């Protein structure tokens, strides 16, 4: 069953800084295509004042394998670097999708 993995960070109104996102993307590699990833999105929701990452995965197991094996080691390095200013998301969760239409 396809799932969504969503992460949100609270932002100050109008703050569109992407330094943390860019640092993670640079370390992982922008050309990485994890097994099971259908689509990755990231952007600002100015109405709710959040930066949101929303990924669609073929399965939660595939998403969790990427999160544990590739994403979290990078995130932990950044969080342990006192100069990075990296904050964990304020919200993150999985949910199953009822339907996915592939182009």
N, C-alpha and C positions, 0 to 999 in steps of 0.2 A: 504494500500500500504506500503510495506517495505521501510524503510529509512536508510540512513547512518547518523550518527552524528560523525563529525570529529573535533578534537582539535589538534592544533600544537603549540609547544613552540620552539622558536629559541634557538639553543645551540651553544656553541663554538666548532669548529672542534675537534673531538675526545673525547668530553665530554660525557660520558655515565653515569652520575650520575642519580640516580632514587630516591633520598631522598623525593622529593615532591610527586611523584607518590606513593611511598611506604607508606608515611604518610596517604594519602587519603585512599588507599586500606586497611591499617590496621584499620583505624577508621570505615570504612564502613563494613569491614569484607570480607575476601577473598572468603567465601563460599556463599555470598549473590547472589541470582539468581533473579534479578528483573523481574517482569511480562513483557513479551514482548521482552526481550533481546534474540536475536538469537546468537550473538557472540560478544565478547569483545576482542580487540587486542590492544597492546601497544608496541611500539618499536622505534628504531632510524633509521632515513633516513640520512645516512652520506653524500649522494650526495647533499641533500638540507640543511643539518645541522639543522634538526628539530627532536624533539621527538614528535611522533604522536600517538594519541589514535583514533582508528577507531572502532566504534560499529555499528552493524546492529541490527535494531529494527523492530518488526512487524508493528509498527505504530509510527508516530511522537508524538501522544498523550501519548503513553506508555513511550516513552523516556522522554518526558517533565515532566511527573509525577515523574519519578525517579530523574531526574535532580533537580526539584524543591523541592521534598520531602526528598531526602536522600543525594544527592551529594552536592548541594549548601550550605546547613548548615555546612557541614564539610569543604568545601572550604573557606567559609566566616570565620570560626573559625581560620583556618590556615593563611589566609590573614591578619586577625586582630592581630595575634601573631607576634610582631615585630622581634622575634628571629627565626621565621620559615624560612625566606627568600623565602616564597612562592610567585610566580608570576602567574598572570592569563595567559591563553593562548594568543598567538599573533593572532591566527586565530581559529574560530570555526564556523561550519555551519552544516545544514542539507541538504540532497538532496535525492530525491526519486530514488529508484532503478527500473530499467527496469525488472530485473530478479534476482531471488535468487534460487540457487540449494542447497537443504539440503542433507547432506550425508545420 
